[in-house]
Structures are given as C-alpha cells and as structure tokens.
C-alpha cells in the first residue's frame, strides 16, 4: 500500500508541474511525429513504473489494472484539474480513494 500511495503522490505532483507542457503536447502529438513518439514513449515508461508498484495478485486482474491505470493517468488529472478546477490536494484525495476502493472491492 505504501508503494502505491507514494506513486500516487509523486504522479500527481509531477502532473501538476508538467500540466502546461502536457496540454500543448497532447494537441501537437497529432501533427508532429516527434512529439507523438515522445508522448508514446513516456506513456509506456509511466505504465511500467505503475505496474512495478502493483503486487502480483492485482496484476493478474487485467480489468483492475486498466481501471487503476486510467484513474492514475495524466488524462484523469487534466480533467480534474483543468476542467473541474480541483486543487492538487483534492485530486490526490480523489485518486487515492478511488484506487483503494477499486482494489478493496
């Protein structure tokens, strides 16, 4: 639990620092092969770090892994931060609570 909680905290803090860059990159990735390549590489790296934090019994449930990946994604952060206007602290609370509800279900 502590490794996953730490990953959630680090991810949210990182997303906050990178949000303006990510916003632009998400738009440009469709017209720039270089940005698209970097975007995909970073997404794969983030996914591998995420999976490293999960125990085997969770990794064996592919639907759970996909749901956790979604709630912990930059896309979810951007929606909560930019569209819903939540603070970083509130987003971390939402993500952490959702992650543990999914795992404990």
Phi and psi in degrees as GROMACS dihedral restraints (atoms count N, CA, C in turn):
[ dihedral_restraints ]
;  ai    aj    ak    al  type     phi  dphi    fc
    3     4     5     6     1   -66.0    20    10
    4     5     6     7     1   -37.7    20    10
    6     7     8     9     1   -63.9    20    10
    7     8     9    10     1   -41.5    20    10
    9    10    11    12     1   -70.6    20    10
   10    11    12    13     1   -39.7    20    10
   12    13    14    15     1   -61.4    20    10
   13    14    15    16     1   -41.1    20    10
   15    16    17    18     1   -64.2    20    10
   16    17    18    19     1   -41.6    20    10
   18    19    20    21     1   -62.5    20    10
   19    20    21    22     1   -41.6    20    10
   21    22    23    24     1   -60.3    20    10
   22    23    24    25     1   -48.8    20    10
   24    25    26    27     1   -61.3    20    10
   25    26    27    28     1   -47.9    20    10
   27    28    29    30     1   -63.2    20    10
   28    29    30    31     1   -40.2    20    10
   30    31    32    33     1   -63.1    20    10
   31    32    33    34     1   -47.9    20    10
   33    34    35    36     1   -62.1    20    10
   34    35    36    37     1   -43.3    20    10
   36    37    38    39     1   -62.8    20    10
   37    38    39    40     1   -41.7    20    10
   39    40    41    42     1   -65.3    20    10
   40    41    42    43     1   -43.5    20    10
   42    43    44    45     1   -59.8    20    10
   43    44    45    46     1   -39.7    20    10
   45    46    47    48     1   -62.6    20    10
   46    47    48    49     1   -42.8    20    10
   48    49    50    51     1   -66.9    20    10
   49    50    51    52     1   -32.3    20    10
   51    52    53    54     1  -100.9    20    10
   52    53    54    55     1     2.4    20    10
   54    55    56    57     1   -58.4    20    10
   55    56    57    58     1   -40.6    20    10
   57    58    59    60     1   -69.2    20    10
   58    59    60    61     1   -42.4    20    10
   60    61    62    63     1   -62.9    20    10
   61    62    63    64     1   -45.4    20    10
   63    64    65    66     1   -62.7    20    10
   64    65    66    67     1   -38.5    20    10
   66    67    68    69     1   -59.1    20    10
   67    68    69    70     1   -48.3    20    10
   69    70    71    72     1   -66.5    20    10
   70    71    72    73     1   -42.1    20    10
   72    73    74    75     1   -64.3    20    10
   73    74    75    76     1   -36.4    20    10
   75    76    77    78     1   -64.3    20    10
   76    77    78    79     1   -33.9    20    10
   78    79    80    81     1   -75.1    20    10
   79    80    81    82     1   -45.8    20    10
   81    82    83    84     1   -74.6    20    10
   82    83    84    85     1   -19.5    20    10
   84    85    86    87     1   -62.2    20    10
   85    86    87    88     1   -23.4    20    10
   87    88    89    90     1   -79.6    20    10
   88    89    90    91     1   -16.3    20    10
   90    91    92    93     1  -115.3    20    10
   91    92    93    94     1    -2.9    20    10
   93    94    95    96     1  -128.7    20    10
   94    95    96    97     1   112.6    20    10
   96    97    98    99     1   -60.5    20    10
   97    98    99   100     1   -33.0    20    10
   99   100   101   102     1   -66.8    20    10
  100   101   102   103     1   -47.5    20    10
  102   103   104   105     1   -65.7    20    10
  103   104   105   106     1   -40.2    20    10
  105   106   107   108     1   -61.3    20    10
  106   107   108   109     1   -43.0    20    10
  108   109   110   111     1   -61.7    20    10
  109   110   111   112     1   -48.7    20    10
  111   112   113   114     1   -62.4    20    10
  112   113   114   115     1   -40.8    20    10
  114   115   116   117     1   -60.7    20    10
  115   116   117   118     1   -47.9    20    10
  117   118   119   120     1   -65.5    20    10
  118   119   120   121     1   -40.0    20    10
  120   121   122   123     1   -62.3    20    10
  121   122   123   124     1   -45.0    20    10
  123   124   125   126     1   -65.3    20    10
  124   125   126   127     1   -37.8    20    10
  126   127   128   129     1   -62.6    20    10
  127   128   129   130     1   -42.0    20    10
  129   130   131   132     1   -66.7    20    10
  130   131   132   133     1   -39.0    20    10
  132   133   134   135     1   -64.6    20    10
  133   134   135   136     1   -45.2    20    10
  135   136   137   138     1   -60.4    20    10
  136   137   138   139     1   -42.7    20    10
  138   139   140   141     1   -63.4    20    10
  139   140   141   142     1   -41.7    20    10
  141   142   143   144     1   -66.5    20    10
  142   143   144   145     1   -38.7    20    10
  144   145   146   147     1   -64.2    20    10
  145   146   147   148     1   -40.6    20    10
  147   148   149   150     1   -61.0    20    10
  148   149   150   151     1   -48.8    20    10
  150   151   152   153     1   -65.2    20    10
  151   152   153   154     1   -32.4    20    10
  153   154   155   156     1   -63.2    20    10
  154   155   156   157     1   -26.4    20    10
  156   157   158   159     1   -83.8    20    10
  157   158   159   160     1    -9.3    20    10
  159   160   161   162     1   -96.5    20    10
  160   161   162   163     1   139.3    20    10
  162   163   164   165     1   -72.9    20    10
  163   164   165   166     1   161.7    20    10
  165   166   167   168     1   -57.7    20    10
  166   167   168   169     1   -39.1    20    10
  168   169   170   171     1   -65.2    20    10
  169   170   171   172     1   -25.5    20    10
  171   172   173   174     1   -82.5    20    10
  172   173   174   175     1   -41.8    20    10
  174   175   176   177     1   -60.1    20    10
  175   176   177   178     1   -26.3    20    10
  177   178   179   180     1   -75.3    20    10
  178   179   180   181     1   -12.5    20    10
  180   181   182   183     1  -104.3    20    10
  181   182   183   184     1    93.0    20    10
  183   184   185   186     1   -60.7    20    10
  184   185   186   187     1   -37.6    20    10
  186   187   188   189     1   -65.2    20    10
  187   188   189   190     1   -40.3    20    10
  189   190   191   192     1   -64.2    20    10
  190   191   192   193     1   -43.4    20    10
  192   193   194   195     1   -60.2    20    10
  193   194   195   196     1   -43.1    20    10
  195   196   197   198     1   -66.5    20    10
  196   197   198   199     1   -39.9    20    10
  198   199   200   201     1   -65.6    20    10
  199   200   201   202     1   -42.3    20    10
  201   202   203   204     1   -65.0    20    10
  202   203   204   205     1   -42.5    20    10
  204   205   206   207     1   -60.7    20    10
  205   206   207   208     1   -39.6    20    10
  207   208   209   210     1   -64.4    20    10
  208   209   210   211     1   -50.0    20    10
  210   211   212   213     1   -68.1    20    10
  211   212   213   214     1   -25.7    20    10
  213   214   215   216     1   -94.9    20    10
  214   215   216   217     1     9.5    20    10
  216   217   218   219     1   -83.1    20    10
  217   218   219   220     1   161.9    20    10
  219   220   221   222     1   -62.6    20    10
  220   221   222   223     1   -34.0    20    10
  222   223   224   225     1   -61.2    20    10
  223   224   225   226     1   -44.7    20    10
  225   226   227   228     1   -64.3    20    10
  226   227   228   229     1   -43.0    20    10
  228   229   230   231     1   -59.0    20    10
  229   230   231   232     1   -47.4    20    10
  231   232   233   234     1   -61.1    20    10
  232   233   234   235     1   -40.8    20    10
  234   235   236   237     1   -63.2    20    10
  235   236   237   238     1   -47.4    20    10
  237   238   239   240     1   -68.3    20    10
  238   239   240   241     1   -36.3    20    10
  240   241   242   243     1   -83.1    20    10
  241   242   243   244     1   -52.3    20    10
  243   244   245   246     1   -84.4    20    10
  244   245   246   247     1   -39.1    20    10
  246   247   248   249     1   -90.9    20    10
  247   248   249   250     1   -42.7    20    10
  249   250   251   252     1   -90.9    20    10
  250   251   252   253     1   -17.9    20    10
  252   253   254   255     1    75.8    20    10
  253   254   255   256     1    20.8    20    10
  255   256   257   258     1   -73.9    20    10
  256   257   258   259     1   151.3    20    10
  258   259   260   261     1   -72.9    20    10
  259   260   261   262     1   163.2    20    10
  261   262   263   264     1   -59.8    20    10
  262   263   264   265     1   -43.0    20    10
  264   265   266   267     1   -60.5    20    10
  265   266   267   268     1   -44.6    20    10
  267   268   269   270     1   -65.1    20    10
  268   269   270   271     1   -40.2    20    10
  270   271   272   273     1   -62.6    20    10
  271   272   273   274     1   -42.6    20    10
  273   274   275   276     1   -60.8    20    10
  274   275   276   277     1   -41.0    20    10
  276   277   278   279     1   -62.4    20    10
  277   278   279   280     1   -45.0    20    10
  279   280   281   282     1   -62.5    20    10
  280   281   282   283     1   -48.2    20    10
  282   283   284   285     1   -63.8    20    10
  283   284   285   286     1   -48.5    20    10
  285   286   287   288     1   -59.5    20    10
  286   287   288   289     1   -47.2    20    10
  288   289   290   291     1   -62.4    20    10
  289   290   291   292     1   -42.2    20    10
  291   292   293   294     1   -66.2    20    10
  292   293   294   295     1   -43.8    20    10
  294   295   296   297     1   -56.9    20    10
  295   296   297   298     1   -48.5    20    10
  297   298   299   300     1   -72.2    20    10
  298   299   300   301     1   -30.9    20    10
  300   301   302   303     1   -66.1    20    10
  301   302   303   304     1   -41.0    20    10
  303   304   305   306     1   -63.9    20    10
  304   305   306   307     1   -45.1    20    10
  306   307   308   309     1   -66.8    20    10
  307   308   309   310     1   -40.8    20    10
  309   310   311   312     1   -81.7    20    10
  310   311   312   313     1    -8.6    20    10
